[in-house]
Amino acid sequence: MKRLVRALFSRLSRYVGIDRILAEVEDSKVLLGRYLTNQLKDTSPLLGLIAVEFKVFSQFGDDGILQYLIHKTDLPANLHTFVEFGVSDYEESNTRFLLIKDNWRGLVIDGSARNVAHIRSRPWYWRHDLTAICAFITTSNIDGLIADNGFSGEIGILSIDVDGNDYWVWERIQCVQPVIVVAEYNSLFGWKHAVTVPYDPDFRRAIAHFSQLYWGCSLRALAQQANKKGYALVGSNSAGNNAYFVRRDRLGGFPELSPERAYVESKYRESRDPTGKLTYLAGRERIRVIGDMPLVDLDLGKTVRVADIVDS
């Protein structure tokens, strides 16, 4: 039945010209994004990353932040490359604007074969130098996945969003040295403690806890990982889910921020009940639901509870 519905929708789309309309809408969004990019180039770094946000294809305002950081780090053409994983169907992503507007070369990875098939079916897939592969990412395979698909050495951007083992996966990436890294953090874990979910190669957010609030790591954990690798924390987006890091040899006069200064508490309400229905929990209500779940305290080298680190 689903196949029949999809086939009928495809025929209807061609008949009424929906694909053409969608293409024109996309072109208009890219054109507006070009205009906004030109407007933000003279923005002072002291105003922070939130001041340069705009959204074209990113989930929140990350398109603007990346355009700004690219300009400020003065990336040469040979570094116009990216690797992004955890992209879903790539309709919303951190790098698609770069692919279409600036013709960057990129690699995207997702664990769903259906999502990857969707990416490969889109017109921008053949128009640009994009590689899309299907793989469930672990610490054991991530370096090979990147290198085996033709990416190594210096690249422009690495975008990490696996909703789980983000800290552990970044730790194992050695084959590329990105200038800019954008990585997702779980703002429910606060900024004071360097904590992450324990590593599990089969970690799946929806299975780990029904609320889907238990995943990832704190901003301080990412900042510590970044410092080990030679990166400085330069800010977060206003949604409180993505942190930005610049390699120190490209930092220039860009101010480095502490986790406390860069931290933004998330306001989006994505919690679920055991049946998968949205419950729209906000604030500390979200922490109460996952309070007993374990975290690895990277400074203490021991397991703690979510409630312990949030209340301390």
Backbone hydrogen bonds, N-H to C=O, Kabsch-Sander energy under -0.5 kcal/mol:
donor,donor_aa,acceptor,acceptor_aa,energy
5,V,1,M,-2.4
6,R,2,K,-2.5
7,A,3,R,-2.4
8,L,4,L,-2.5
9,F,5,V,-2.5
10,S,6,R,-2.3
11,R,7,A,-2.0
12,L,8,L,-2.4
13,S,9,F,-2.7
14,R,10,S,-1.8
15,Y,11,R,-1.9
16,V,12,L,-2.5
17,G,13,S,-1.0
18,I,13,S,-1.9
19,D,13,S,-0.5
21,I,17,G,-2.1
22,L,18,I,-3.0
23,A,19,D,-2.1
24,E,20,R,-2.0
25,V,21,I,-2.2
26,E,22,L,-2.4
27,D,23,A,-2.3
28,S,24,E,-2.1
29,K,25,V,-2.1
30,V,26,E,-2.3
31,L,27,D,-2.2
32,L,28,S,-2.3
33,G,29,K,-2.4
34,R,30,V,-2.1
35,Y,31,L,-1.8
36,L,32,L,-2.5
37,T,33,G,-2.3
38,N,34,R,-1.9
39,Q,35,Y,-1.5
40,L,36,L,-1.5
41,K,37,T,-0.7
43,T,40,L,-1.9
47,L,44,S,-1.8
48,G,45,P,-1.5
51,A,48,G,-0.8
52,V,49,L,-1.6
53,E,50,I,-1.2
54,F,61,G,-1.2
64,G,54,F,-2.2
65,I,61,G,-1.2
66,L,62,D,-2.5
67,Q,63,D,-2.1
68,Y,64,G,-2.2
69,L,65,I,-2.5
70,I,66,L,-2.5
71,H,67,Q,-1.9
72,K,68,Y,-2.6
73,T,69,L,-2.2
74,D,70,I,-0.7
74,D,71,H,-0.6
75,L,70,I,-1.3
79,L,76,P,-2.0
80,H,77,A,-1.7
81,T,79,L,-2.2
82,F,105,R,-1.9
83,V,157,I,-1.9
84,E,107,L,-2.6
85,F,159,S,-2.0
86,G,109,I,-2.5
87,V,109,I,-1.1
90,Y,87,V,-2.3
93,S,57,F,-1.8
99,L,95,T,-2.1
100,I,96,R,-2.4
101,K,97,F,-2.9
102,D,97,F,-0.6
102,D,98,L,-1.2
103,N,99,L,-0.6
104,W,98,L,-1.5
105,R,80,H,-2.1
106,G,129,D,-2.2
107,L,82,F,-1.8
108,V,131,T,-2.8
109,I,84,E,-1.7
110,D,133,I,-1.8
113,A,111,G,-0.6
116,V,112,S,-2.1
117,A,113,A,-2.4
118,H,114,R,-2.0
119,I,115,N,-2.2
120,R,116,V,-2.4
121,S,117,A,-0.9
121,S,118,H,-0.6
122,R,118,H,-0.7
122,R,119,I,-1.2
125,Y,122,R,-1.8
126,W,122,R,-0.7
126,W,123,P,-0.7
127,R,123,P,-1.4
128,H,124,W,-0.9
130,L,125,Y,-0.6
130,L,128,H,-1.7
131,T,106,G,-2.3
133,I,108,V,-2.2
135,A,110,D,-1.8
135,A,133,I,-0.6
137,I,135,A,-0.7
142,I,138,T,-1.6
145,L,141,N,-2.6
146,I,142,I,-1.9
147,A,143,D,-2.5
148,D,144,G,-2.9
149,N,145,L,-0.5
149,N,146,I,-0.8
150,G,147,A,-1.8
151,F,146,I,-1.5
152,S,150,G,-0.5
153,G,175,C,-2.5
155,I,177,Q,-0.9
156,G,81,T,-1.2
157,I,81,T,-1.8
158,L,180,I,-2.1
159,S,83,V,-2.7
160,I,158,L,-0.5
160,I,182,V,-2.8
161,D,85,F,-1.0
161,D,159,S,-0.5
169,V,165,N,-2.7
170,W,166,D,-2.4
171,E,167,Y,-1.9
172,R,168,W,-1.0
172,R,169,V,-0.8
173,I,169,V,-0.6
173,I,170,W,-1.2
174,Q,172,R,-0.7
177,Q,153,G,-2.8
179,V,155,I,-1.5
180,I,156,G,-2.3
181,V,245,F,-2.5
182,V,158,L,-2.5
183,A,243,A,-2.1
184,E,160,I,-1.6
185,Y,241,N,-2.3
186,N,217,C,-3.2
187,S,185,Y,-0.9
187,S,240,G,-0.5
189,F,186,N,-1.9
190,G,187,S,-1.8
195,V,193,H,-1.1
196,T,296,V,-1.4
197,V,216,G,-2.2
203,F,200,D,-2.3
207,I,204,R,-1.1
208,A,204,R,-2.9
209,H,205,R,-1.4
212,Q,209,H,-2.0
215,W,213,L,-0.8
218,S,195,V,-2.7
219,L,190,G,-0.9
222,L,218,S,-1.7
223,A,219,L,-2.5
224,Q,220,R,-2.3
225,Q,221,A,-2.2
226,A,222,L,-2.9
227,N,223,A,-2.3
228,K,224,Q,-1.8
229,K,225,Q,-1.4
230,G,226,A,-0.6
230,G,227,N,-0.9
231,Y,226,A,-2.7
232,A,246,V,-2.6
234,V,244,Y,-2.8
235,G,244,Y,-0.9
237,N,242,N,-1.9
240,G,237,N,-1.3
243,A,183,A,-2.9
244,Y,235,G,-2.9
245,F,181,V,-2.5
246,V,232,A,-2.1
247,R,179,V,-2.7
248,R,230,G,-2.7
250,R,247,R,-2.3
251,L,248,R,-0.9
254,F,251,L,-2.3
257,L,233,L,-3.2
262,A,258,S,-2.3
263,Y,259,P,-1.7
267,K,239,A,-0.5
270,E,268,Y,-0.7
272,R,211,S,-0.9
273,D,277,K,-2.1
276,G,273,D,-2.5
279,T,271,S,-2.6
280,Y,271,S,-0.8
285,E,282,A,-1.5
286,R,283,G,-1.3
287,I,283,G,-0.5
288,R,284,R,-2.0
289,V,285,E,-1.1
290,I,286,R,-1.0
291,G,287,I,-0.6
291,G,288,R,-0.6
293,M,290,I,-1.9
295,L,304,V,-2.7
296,V,196,T,-3.3
297,D,295,L,-0.6
297,D,302,K,-3.0
298,L,194,A,-2.9
298,L,296,V,-0.8
299,D,194,A,-0.5
301,G,297,D,-2.1
302,K,297,D,-1.0
304,V,295,L,-2.8
306,V,293,M,-1.8
307,A,291,G,-2.5
309,I,305,R,-1.6
310,V,306,V,-1.9
311,D,307,A,-1.7
312,S,308,D,-0.7
